[in-house]
Amino acid sequence: MSRTVDNHGIGALYATFSIHKTGEAYDLDESHVGDAVALSGSNEIGHGSDGAQLLGRLEYVADGLATVQIQGVVRFALSGGKTAPGVGHGVVVDGAGGVYQAPAVAGGAGDPAGGNIARGTTLAVIGSSMCDVLL
């Protein structure tokens, strides 16, 4: 009998957030379920800007509210054209629903004010398109 390792969803914790609006339109809808998201304001989410700190994975969207997995093992799309994370590395969002390896903290000063932007621990990299991250 052979088994594959599949940790997706283990230890999941979910939270509800408002969805950021641009004008009168919400920035996220059902087509974005599965995307990496970031905080955009107080209890508000969006895709974030390129290099922003990851909050979690968008799981559900309805009426301007979103459910986000903020803890546990999640699977994200890797950002094309960016450095894929290595196993054990943290990630950041690409601003379009994917993630990539968090940049090194510049200089010998350590983490910037407010802490390092890297989030999670990459458990597996699946080909060139997906990765599993423990949040």
FIKOLZA-1660 file (N, C-alpha, C; in steps of 0.1 Angstrom, whole numbers, plus 5000, padded with zeros to 4 digits):
% residues 135
   i   px   py   pz ch aa at
   1 5008 4988 5000  A  M  N
   1 5000 5000 5000  A  M CA
   1 5009 5012 5000  A  M  C
   2 5006 5022 4991  A  S  N
   2 5014 5034 4990  A  S CA
   2 5005 5046 4994  A  S  C
   3 5011 5055 5001  A  R  N
   3 5004 5067 5005  A  R CA
   3 5012 5079 5001  A  R  C
   4 5005 5090 4999  A  T  N
   4 5012 5103 4996  A  T CA
   4 5010 5112 5008  A  T  C
   5 5019 5121 5010  A  V  N
   5 5019 5130 5021  A  V CA
   5 5009 5142 5017  A  V  C
   6 4999 5144 5024  A  D  N
   6 4990 5155 5022  A  D CA
   6 4986 5161 5035  A  D  C
   7 4992 5172 5038  A  N  N
   7 4989 5179 5051  A  N CA
   7 4979 5191 5049  A  N  C
   8 4974 5193 5037  A  H  N
   8 4966 5205 5035  A  H CA
   8 4954 5205 5044  A  H  C
   9 4952 5216 5051  A  G  N
   9 4941 5218 5060  A  G CA
   9 4943 5214 5074  A  G  C
  10 4954 5207 5077  A  I  N
  10 4957 5203 5091  A  I CA
  10 4959 5215 5100  A  I  C
  11 4953 5216 5111  A  G  N
  11 4954 5227 5121  A  G CA
  11 4948 5240 5117  A  G  C
  12 4938 5239 5108  A  A  N
  12 4932 5251 5102  A  A CA
  12 4924 5259 5112  A  A  C
  13 4926 5272 5112  A  L  N
  13 4919 5282 5119  A  L CA
  13 4914 5293 5110  A  L  C
  14 4902 5297 5110  A  Y  N
  14 4896 5306 5101  A  Y CA
  14 4891 5319 5108  A  Y  C
  15 4891 5330 5101  A  A  N
  15 4887 5342 5106  A  A CA
  15 4879 5350 5095  A  A  C
  16 4870 5359 5099  A  T  N
  16 4862 5366 5089  A  T CA
  16 4867 5381 5089  A  T  C
  17 4868 5386 5077  A  F  N
  17 4873 5399 5074  A  F CA
  17 4864 5406 5064  A  F  C
  18 4864 5420 5064  A  S  N
  18 4858 5427 5053  A  S CA
  18 4867 5427 5041  A  S  C
  19 4861 5429 5030  A  I  N
  19 4869 5429 5017  A  I CA
  19 4871 5444 5013  A  I  C
  20 4883 5447 5010  A  H  N
  20 4887 5461 5005  A  H CA
  20 4879 5464 4993  A  H  C
  21 4875 5477 4992  A  K  N
  21 4867 5481 4980  A  K CA
  21 4876 5492 4973  A  K  C
  22 4875 5491 4959  A  T  N
  22 4880 5502 4951  A  T CA
  22 4868 5509 4945  A  T  C
  23 4866 5521 4949  A  G  N
  23 4853 5527 4944  A  G CA
  23 4842 5520 4951  A  G  C
  24 4832 5515 4943  A  E  N
  24 4821 5508 4948  A  E CA
  24 4822 5493 4946  A  E  C
  25 4833 5488 4941  A  A  N
  25 4835 5474 4938  A  A CA
  25 4845 5468 4948  A  A  C
  26 4841 5456 4952  A  Y  N
  26 4849 5448 4961  A  Y CA
  26 4861 5443 4953  A  Y  C
  27 4873 5443 4959  A  D  N
  27 4885 5438 4953  A  D CA
  27 4886 5423 4951  A  D  C
  28 4879 5416 4959  A  L  N
  28 4879 5401 4958  A  L CA
  28 4865 5396 4956  A  L  C
  29 4864 5385 4949  A  D  N
  29 4851 5378 4947  A  D CA
  29 4854 5363 4946  A  D  C
  30 4843 5355 4943  A  E  N
  30 4844 5341 4943  A  E CA
  30 4855 5335 4934  A  E  C
  31 4859 5343 4924  A  S  N
  31 4870 5338 4915  A  S CA
  31 4883 5338 4921  A  S  C
  32 4884 5345 4933  A  H  N
  32 4897 5346 4940  A  H CA
  32 4899 5336 4951  A  H  C
  33 4889 5327 4953  A  V  N
  33 4890 5317 4964  A  V CA
  33 4903 5309 4961  A  V  C
  34 4911 5307 4972  A  G  N
  34 4923 5299 4971  A  G CA
  34 4935 5309 4970  A  G  C
  35 4933 5322 4968  A  D  N
  35 4944 5331 4967  A  D CA
  35 4950 5335 4980  A  D  C
  36 4963 5339 4980  A  A  N
  36 4970 5345 4991  A  A CA
  36 4965 5359 4993  A  A  C
  37 4962 5362 5006  A  V  N
  37 4957 5376 5009  A  V CA
  37 4965 5382 5020  A  V  C
  38 4963 5395 5021  A  A  N
  38 4970 5403 5031  A  A CA
  38 4961 5413 5037  A  A  C
  39 4964 5418 5049  A  L  N
  39 4956 5429 5055  A  L CA
  39 4957 5442 5047  A  L  C
  40 4946 5449 5045  A  S  N
  40 4946 5461 5038  A  S CA
  40 4942 5473 5046  A  S  C
  41 4937 5470 5058  A  G  N
  41 4932 5479 5068  A  G CA
  41 4927 5472 5080  A  G  C
  42 4920 5478 5089  A  S  N
  42 4916 5472 5102  A  S CA
  42 4905 5461 5098  A  S  C
  43 4908 5449 5101  A  N  N
  43 4899 5438 5098  A  N CA
  43 4895 5438 5083  A  N  C
  44 4903 5442 5074  A  E  N
  44 4900 5443 5060  A  E CA
  44 4911 5436 5052  A  E  C
  45 4907 5429 5042  A  I  N
  45 4917 5422 5033  A  I CA
  45 4916 5425 5019  A  I  C
  46 4927 5422 5012  A  G  N
  46 4928 5423 4997  A  G CA
  46 4940 5415 4993  A  G  C
  47 4944 5416 4980  A  H  N
  47 4956 5408 4976  A  H CA
  47 4968 5414 4981  A  H  C
  48 4968 5426 4986  A  G  N
  48 4981 5433 4991  A  G CA
  48 4989 5437 4980  A  G  C
  49 5000 5444 4983  A  S  N
  49 5010 5449 4973  A  S CA
  49 5021 5438 4972  A  S  C
  50 5028 5439 4961  A  D  N
  50 5039 5429 4959  A  D CA
  50 5049 5431 4971  A  D  C
  51 5052 5419 4978  A  G  N
  51 5061 5419 4989  A  G CA
  51 5055 5422 5002  A  G  C
  52 5042 5423 5003  A  A  N
  52 5035 5425 5016  A  A CA
  52 5034 5412 5024  A  A  C
  53 5032 5414 5037  A  Q  N
  53 5031 5402 5046  A  Q CA
  53 5018 5394 5043  A  Q  C
  54 5020 5381 5042  A  L  N
  54 5009 5372 5040  A  L CA
  54 5000 5371 5053  A  L  C
  55 4987 5372 5051  A  L  N
  55 4977 5369 5062  A  L CA
  55 4973 5354 5061  A  L  C
  56 4969 5350 5049  A  G  N
  56 4964 5336 5048  A  G CA
  56 4958 5333 5034  A  G  C
  57 4949 5323 5034  A  R  N
  57 4943 5318 5021  A  R CA
  57 4928 5321 5021  A  R  C
  58 4924 5328 5011  A  L  N
  58 4910 5331 5009  A  L CA
  58 4902 5318 5007  A  L  C
  59 4892 5316 5016  A  E  N
  59 4884 5304 5015  A  E CA
  59 4869 5306 5011  A  E  C
  60 4864 5317 5014  A  Y  N
  60 4850 5320 5010  A  Y CA
  60 4847 5335 5009  A  Y  C
  61 4838 5339 5000  A  V  N
  61 4835 5353 4998  A  V CA
  61 4820 5354 4997  A  V  C
  62 4813 5363 5004  A  A  N
  62 4799 5366 5002  A  A CA
  62 4796 5380 5008  A  A  C
  63 4789 5388 5001  A  D  N
  63 4783 5401 5006  A  D CA
  63 4794 5410 5012  A  D  C
  64 4805 5411 5006  A  G  N
  64 4816 5419 5011  A  G CA
  64 4824 5414 5023  A  G  C
  65 4821 5402 5027  A  L  N
  65 4829 5395 5037  A  L CA
  65 4836 5383 5032  A  L  C
  66 4847 5380 5039  A  A  N
  66 4856 5369 5034  A  A CA
  66 4860 5360 5046  A  A  C
  67 4860 5347 5044  A  T  N
  67 4866 5338 5054  A  T CA
  67 4880 5335 5049  A  T  C
  68 4890 5336 5058  A  V  N
  68 4904 5334 5055  A  V CA
  68 4910 5324 5064  A  V  C
  69 4917 5314 5059  A  Q  N
  69 4924 5304 5067  A  Q CA
  69 4937 5312 5071  A  Q  C
  70 4938 5314 5085  A  I  N
  70 4950 5321 5090  A  I CA
  70 4960 5313 5098  A  I  C
  71 4957 5300 5099  A  Q  N
  71 4966 5291 5106  A  Q CA
  71 4964 5277 5100  A  Q  C
  72 4975 5269 5101  A  G  N
  72 4974 5255 5096  A  G CA
  72 4982 5254 5083  A  G  C
  73 4980 5243 5077  A  V  N
  73 4987 5240 5064  A  V CA
  73 4979 5245 5052  A  V  C
  74 4984 5253 5044  A  V  N
  74 4977 5258 5032  A  V CA
  74 4985 5256 5019  A  V  C
  75 4978 5255 5008  A  R  N
  75 4985 5254 4995  A  R CA
  75 4983 5267 4987  A  R  C
  76 4994 5273 4982  A  F  N
  76 4994 5285 4975  A  F CA
  76 5000 5283 4961  A  F  C
  77 4995 5292 4952  A  A  N
  77 5002 5292 4939  A  A CA
  77 5014 5300 4940  A  A  C
  78 5025 5296 4933  A  L  N
  78 5037 5303 4933  A  L CA
  78 5037 5314 4923  A  L  C
  79 5043 5326 4926  A  S  N
  79 5043 5337 4917  A  S CA
  79 5053 5335 4906  A  S  C
  80 5048 5336 4894  A  G  N
  80 5057 5334 4882  A  G CA
  80 5067 5346 4881  A  G  C
  81 5080 5343 4878  A  G  N
  81 5090 5353 4877  A  G CA
  81 5096 5357 4890  A  G  C
  82 5092 5351 4901  A  K  N
  82 5098 5355 4914  A  K CA
  82 5105 5342 4919  A  K  C
  83 5112 5344 4930  A  T  N
  83 5120 5333 4936  A  T CA
  83 5110 5323 4944  A  T  C
  84 5110 5311 4940  A  A  N
  84 5102 5301 4947  A  A CA
  84 5108 5299 4961  A  A  C
  85 5100 5297 4971  A  P  N
  85 5106 5295 4985  A  P CA
  85 5113 5281 4985  A  P  C
  86 5123 5280 4993  A  G  N
  86 5129 5267 4996  A  G CA
  86 5122 5262 5008  A  G  C
  87 5123 5249 5010  A  V  N
  87 5117 5242 5022  A  V CA
  87 5123 5249 5035  A  V  C
  88 5114 5253 5044  A  G  N
  88 5118 5260 5056  A  G CA
  88 5118 5275 5055  A  G  C
  89 5116 5280 5043  A  H  N
  89 5116 5295 5042  A  H CA
  89 5102 5301 5043  A  H  C
  90 5102 5314 5047  A  G  N
  90 5089 5321 5048  A  G CA
  90 5086 5327 5034  A  G  C
  91 5073 5332 5033  A  V  N
  91 5068 5337 5021  A  V CA
  91 5062 5351 5023  A  V  C
  92 5060 5358 5011  A  V  N
  92 5052 5371 5011  A  V CA
  92 5043 5370 4999  A  V  C
  93 5033 5379 4998  A  V  N
  93 5024 5379 4987  A  V CA
  93 5029 5386 4975  A  V  C
  94 5024 5383 4963  A  D  N
  94 5028 5390 4951  A  D CA
  94 5019 5400 4947  A  D  C
  95 5008 5402 4954  A  G  N
  95 4998 5412 4950  A  G CA
  95 4988 5408 4940  A  G  C
  96 4989 5395 4936  A  A  N
  96 4980 5390 4925  A  A CA
  96 4975 5376 4929  A  A  C
  97 4976 5372 4942  A  G  N
  97 4971 5359 4947  A  G CA
  97 4981 5348 4949  A  G  C
  98 4993 5351 4945  A  G  N
  98 5004 5341 4947  A  G CA
  98 5013 5345 4958  A  G  C
  99 5023 5336 4960  A  V  N
  99 5034 5339 4970  A  V CA
  99 5047 5336 4964  A  V  C
 100 5058 5341 4971  A  Y  N
 100 5071 5338 4967  A  Y CA
 100 5080 5340 4979  A  Y  C
 101 5093 5336 4978  A  Q  N
 101 5102 5336 4990  A  Q CA
 101 5103 5350 4995  A  Q  C
 102 5102 5351 5008  A  A  N
 102 5104 5364 5015  A  A CA
 102 5119 5369 5013  A  A  C
 103 5120 5382 5011  A  P  N
 103 5134 5387 5009  A  P CA
 103 5142 5386 5022  A  P  C
 104 5155 5386 5020  A  A  N
 104 5164 5387 5032  A  A CA
 104 5163 5401 5038  A  A  C
 105 5164 5401 5051  A  V  N
 105 5165 5414 5058  A  V CA
 105 5178 5421 5055  A  V  C
 106 5178 5433 5049  A  A  N
 106 5190 5440 5045  A  A CA
 106 5199 5444 5057  A  A  C
 107 5212 5442 5055  A  G  N
 107 5221 5447 5065  A  G CA
 107 5222 5439 5077  A  G  C
 108 5230 5443 5087  A  G  N
 108 5232 5435 5099  A  G CA
 108 5223 5441 5110  A  G  C
 109 5213 5449 5107  A  A  N
 109 5205 5455 5117  A  A CA
 109 5194 5446 5122  A  A  C
 110 5192 5435 5116  A  G  N
 110 5181 5425 5120  A  G CA
 110 5168 5429 5114  A  G  C
 111 5157 5425 5120  A  D  N
 111 5144 5427 5115  A  D CA
 111 5140 5442 5115  A  D  C
 112 5132 5447 5106  A  P  N
 112 5128 5461 5105  A  P CA
 112 5118 5463 5117  A  P  C
 113 5115 5476 5119  A  A  N
 113 5105 5480 5129  A  A CA
 113 5092 5473 5126  A  A  C
 114 5085 5467 5135  A  G  N
 114 5072 5460 5133  A  G CA
 114 5075 5445 5130  A  G  C
 115 5087 5441 5128  A  G  N
 115 5090 5427 5126  A  G CA
 115 5093 5423 5112  A  G  C
 116 5098 5411 5110  A  N  N
 116 5101 5406 5097  A  N CA
 116 5088 5403 5089  A  N  C
 117 5088 5406 5076  A  I  N
 117 5076 5405 5068  A  I CA
 117 5073 5390 5064  A  I  C
 118 5083 5381 5066  A  A  N
 118 5081 5367 5062  A  A CA
 118 5070 5361 5071  A  A  C
 119 5062 5352 5065  A  R  N
 119 5052 5345 5073  A  R CA
 119 5053 5330 5068  A  R  C
 120 5051 5322 5078  A  G  N
 120 5049 5307 5076  A  G CA
 120 5063 5300 5074  A  G  C
 121 5061 5287 5073  A  T  N
 121 5073 5278 5070  A  T CA
 121 5069 5270 5058  A  T  C
 122 5076 5271 5047  A  T  N
 122 5073 5263 5035  A  T CA
 122 5077 5248 5039  A  T  C
 123 5067 5239 5037  A  L  N
 123 5068 5225 5040  A  L CA
 123 5072 5217 5027  A  L  C
 124 5067 5222 5016  A  A  N
 124 5069 5215 5003  A  A CA
 124 5067 5224 4992  A  A  C
 125 5075 5222 4981  A  V  N
 125 5074 5229 4969  A  V CA
 125 5070 5219 4958  A  V  C
 126 5058 5221 4952  A  I  N
 126 5053 5212 4942  A  I CA
 126 5055 5217 4928  A  I  C
 127 5065 5211 4921  A  G  N
 127 5069 5216 4908  A  G CA
 127 5072 5231 4908  A  G  C
 128 5068 5238 4898  A  S  N
 128 5071 5252 4897  A  S CA
 128 5059 5261 4899  A  S  C
 129 5048 5254 4904  A  S  N
 129 5035 5262 4905  A  S CA
 129 5029 5263 4918  A  S  C
 130 5032 5254 4928  A  M  N
 130 5025 5254 4941  A  M CA
 130 5035 5252 4952  A  M  C
 131 5030 5256 4964  A  C  N
 131 5038 5253 4976  A  C CA
 131 5028 5251 4988  A  C  C
 132 5032 5243 4997  A  D  N
 132 5025 5241 5010  A  D CA
 132 5032 5248 5021  A  D  C
 133 5024 5256 5028  A  V  N
 133 5030 5265 5039  A  V CA
 133 5023 5263 5052  A  V  C
 134 5030 5261 5063  A  L  N
 134 5025 5260 5076  A  L CA
 134 5024 5275 5081  A  L  C
 135 5012 5279 5084  A  L  N
 135 5010 5293 5089  A  L CA
 135 5010 5292 5104  A  L  C
% end
